[in-house]
Amino acid sequence: MPKHLRIIVCLLIVLLYACSSRESEPKLPGVRIVSLSPSITATLIDMGLSDHLVGCSAFCEKIGTSLPVVGDLYSIDYERLLRLQPTHVFLQQQTGGIDSHIEELARDNAFLQRSWELNTIADIMNLSSDLTLLLDVDQTKISFALEKSVISDEPTLLMTNGTDQNVGLCFGNNTYLDDIWSAMGGVNALKRDGWQMLSLEDIARLAPSRILIVSDVQSTSIGPVKSLGIPVIQFVHKDVLVPSTRIVQVAQSLQERLAK
């Protein structure tokens, strides 16, 4: 099966959690969750589990939570973490692995620790499925189709918004934005895996037909890429940089933006 068709199938069965439409909240007595990933925090909120979140990372503040901050993957306040008495601690896997002290505390039964890779649409689906089973909550399934006729198949560079001095981070193959772009029939100009830092010279050598710049805040600047003379499309969505179940709304909004 071609890659873009596989991705369409994945997108059609992504799970979302509509807590506002439920008649009753899931009953999870005693469950206290610390999430050290904004992606996991956003997914838990979508699942209607806000009341069970007792701590988060500093980066989770961008998705509207005012929970106590216990650090992030790179710097954790263990004293504060333990004072919150979590039953579950959730993390996003990084190339450097999981903090050894977190793993030691989990082995000593201080809490249950779980971690997930969150690079692709398939990873997001796996997260939602695992959380559903782990926390024994109901799920609401929605589906949508992406119209492949909305965009052309001209090679497009997908990247975050840079600064006046620096080029943004680029989305390569096997990233969630690449998955969405492929599902809509688009072609990613960057054929490397993962997220890549490219120089202006690198971008010029790629010679994309256009550049899609994504950001979670409105900005009039497109950084130094404007000097390349390549057409730029700007797309702003508050959740575009958070690979969570909210990526469904991100994909739909991107499709609407490109249809204009």
ZIVEN-V719615 format. One record per residue. N is the residue number from 0. SS is DSSP state (h for helix, s for strand, l for the rest). PHI is phi in degrees with one decimal (999 if undefined). BURIAL is 1 if it has 24 or more other ideal C-beta (glycine too) atoms within 12 Angstrom, else 0. Layout:
N_SS_PHI_BURIAL + N_SS_PHI_BURIAL
This chain:
0_l_999_0 + 1_l_-57.4_0 + 2_h_-55.8_0 + 3_h_-67.3_1 + 4_h_-72.6_0 + 5_h_-60.9_0 + 6_h_-68.8_1 + 7_h_-59.8_1 + 8_h_-59.7_0 + 9_h_-60.8_1 + 10_h_-63.3_1 + 11_h_-69.2_0 + 12_l_-117.5_1 + 13_l_-60.6_1 + 14_s_-95.0_1 + 15_s_-118.8_1 + 16_l_-121.4_1 + 17_l_-101.4_0 + 18_h_-67.6_1 + 19_h_-67.5_0 + 20_h_-96.4_0 + 21_l_-82.2_0 + 22_l_-80.0_0 + 23_l_-147.9_0 + 24_l_-81.3_0 + 25_l_-63.1_1 + 26_l_-95.6_0 + 27_l_-131.1_1 + 28_l_-60.1_0 + 29_l_83.1_0 + 30_l_-78.0_1 + 31_l_-129.7_1 + 32_s_-112.1_1 + 33_s_-109.1_1 + 34_s_-112.8_1 + 35_l_-102.6_1 + 36_l_-142.1_1 + 37_h_-60.9_1 + 38_h_-66.1_1 + 39_h_-69.5_1 + 40_h_-59.2_1 + 41_h_-61.4_1 + 42_h_-65.5_1 + 43_h_-63.4_1 + 44_h_-64.1_1 + 45_h_-61.6_1 + 46_l_-79.6_1 + 47_l_82.5_1 + 48_l_-107.3_1 + 49_h_-55.2_1 + 50_h_-67.6_0 + 51_h_-97.7_1 + 52_s_-83.6_1 + 53_s_-117.8_1 + 54_s_-162.6_1 + 55_s_-151.0_1 + 56_l_-91.8_1 + 57_h_-61.9_1 + 58_h_-74.6_1 + 59_h_-70.9_1 + 60_h_-60.5_0 + 61_h_-69.9_0 + 62_h_-100.1_1 + 63_l_92.2_0 + 64_l_-100.7_1 + 65_l_-115.9_0 + 66_l_-70.1_1 + 67_l_-58.5_1 + 68_s_-91.7_1 + 69_l_-113.7_1 + 70_s_119.1_1 + 71_l_-148.3_1 + 72_l_-63.6_1 + 73_l_-100.1_0 + 74_l_-150.2_0 + 75_s_-118.0_1 + 76_l_-87.5_0 + 77_h_-65.4_1 + 78_h_-63.4_0 + 79_h_-65.8_0 + 80_h_-56.2_1 + 81_h_-70.8_0 + 82_h_-63.9_0 + 83_l_-75.3_1 + 84_l_51.5_0 + 85_l_-71.7_1 + 86_l_-94.7_1 + 87_s_-137.5_1 + 88_s_-125.9_1 + 89_s_-113.7_1 + 90_s_-134.9_1 + 91_s_-100.0_1 + 92_l_-67.0_1 + 93_l_-123.5_0 + 94_l_-61.7_0 + 95_l_-80.5_0 + 96_l_87.9_0 + 97_l_-88.5_1 + 98_l_-51.7_1 + 99_h_-65.1_0 + 100_h_-71.4_0 + 101_h_-60.6_1 + 102_h_-64.1_0 + 103_h_-66.1_0 + 104_h_-63.3_0 + 105_h_-65.4_1 + 106_h_-64.2_0 + 107_l_-84.5_0 + 108_l_66.7_0 + 109_l_-68.8_1 + 110_l_-169.1_1 + 111_s_-93.8_1 + 112_s_-109.8_1 + 113_s_-136.2_1 + 114_s_-140.5_1 + 115_s_-140.5_1 + 116_l_-74.9_1 + 117_l_-137.1_1 + 118_l_-105.5_1 + 119_l_-119.3_1 + 120_h_-59.5_1 + 121_h_-61.1_1 + 122_h_-64.0_1 + 123_h_-64.8_1 + 124_h_-61.6_1 + 125_h_-63.7_1 + 126_h_-59.2_1 + 127_h_-63.6_1 + 128_h_-66.1_1 + 129_h_-63.7_1 + 130_h_-64.8_1 + 131_h_-59.8_1 + 132_h_-73.8_0 + 133_h_-65.3_1 + 134_h_-101.6_1 + 135_l_56.8_0 + 136_l_-116.4_1 + 137_l_-77.1_1 + 138_l_-131.2_1 + 139_s_-114.7_0 + 140_s_-100.9_0 + 141_l_-123.0_0 + 142_l_-139.8_0 + 143_l_-155.1_1 + 144_l_-115.2_0 + 145_l_-98.0_1 + 146_l_-76.4_0 + 147_l_-72.9_1 + 148_l_-83.6_0 + 149_l_-68.6_0 + 150_l_-121.7_1 + 151_l_-85.7_0 + 152_l_-96.7_0 + 153_l_-70.8_0 + 154_s_-55.6_0 + 155_s_-124.1_1 + 156_s_-89.1_1 + 157_s_-102.6_1 + 158_s_-153.7_1 + 159_s_-82.6_1 + 160_l_-70.4_1 + 161_l_-90.3_1 + 162_l_-113.4_0 + 163_l_-63.8_0 + 164_l_-105.1_0 + 165_l_-122.4_0 + 166_l_-78.0_1 + 167_l_-71.9_1 + 168_s_-79.8_1 + 169_s_-101.3_1 + 170_s_-91.2_1 + 171_l_-93.7_1 + 172_s_-65.8_1 + 173_l_59.9_1 + 174_l_-125.8_1 + 175_h_-64.1_1 + 176_h_-71.8_1 + 177_h_-62.8_1 + 178_h_-60.3_1 + 179_h_-64.0_1 + 180_h_-60.9_1 + 181_h_-64.3_1 + 182_h_-63.4_1 + 183_l_-88.6_1 + 184_l_88.7_1 + 185_l_-84.0_1 + 186_s_-119.1_1 + 187_s_-81.0_1 + 188_l_-68.8_1 + 189_l_-94.8_1 + 190_l_-96.3_0 + 191_l_-82.8_0 + 192_s_-81.3_0 + 193_l_78.4_0 + 194_s_-92.2_1 + 195_s_-130.7_1 + 196_s_-93.9_0 + 197_l_-113.9_1 + 198_l_-86.6_0 + 199_h_-59.8_1 + 200_h_-66.1_0 + 201_h_-60.4_0 + 202_h_-66.3_1 + 203_h_-61.6_0 + 204_h_-69.1_0 + 205_h_-65.6_1 + 206_l_51.8_0 + 207_l_-67.3_1 + 208_l_-71.2_0 + 209_s_-160.2_1 + 210_s_-125.4_1 + 211_s_-100.9_1 + 212_s_-105.3_1 + 213_s_-108.8_1 + 214_s_-151.9_1 + 215_l_-96.6_1 + 216_l_-135.9_0 + 217_l_-69.5_0 + 218_l_-149.9_0 + 219_l_-90.6_0 + 220_l_-88.1_0 + 221_l_-116.9_1 + 222_h_72.9_1 + 223_h_-68.7_1 + 224_h_-63.6_1 + 225_h_-62.2_0 + 226_h_-71.5_0 + 227_h_-80.7_1 + 228_l_72.7_0 + 229_l_-92.9_1 + 230_s_-55.4_0 + 231_s_-121.8_1 + 232_s_-112.1_1 + 233_s_-104.2_1 + 234_s_-131.9_1 + 235_s_-117.1_0 + 236_l_-153.0_1 + 237_l_-62.0_0 + 238_l_-112.1_1 + 239_l_-67.7_1 + 240_l_-100.1_1 + 241_l_-118.9_1 + 242_l_-73.4_1 + 243_l_-138.2_1 + 244_l_-61.5_1 + 245_l_-71.8_1 + 246_h_-65.1_1 + 247_h_-62.9_1 + 248_h_-65.0_1 + 249_h_-60.3_1 + 250_h_-62.2_1 + 251_h_-64.5_1 + 252_h_-65.8_1 + 253_h_-64.3_1 + 254_h_-60.3_1 + 255_h_-65.0_0 + 256_h_-63.9_0 + 257_h_-74.4_1 + 258_h_-78.6_0 + 259_l_-72.3_0
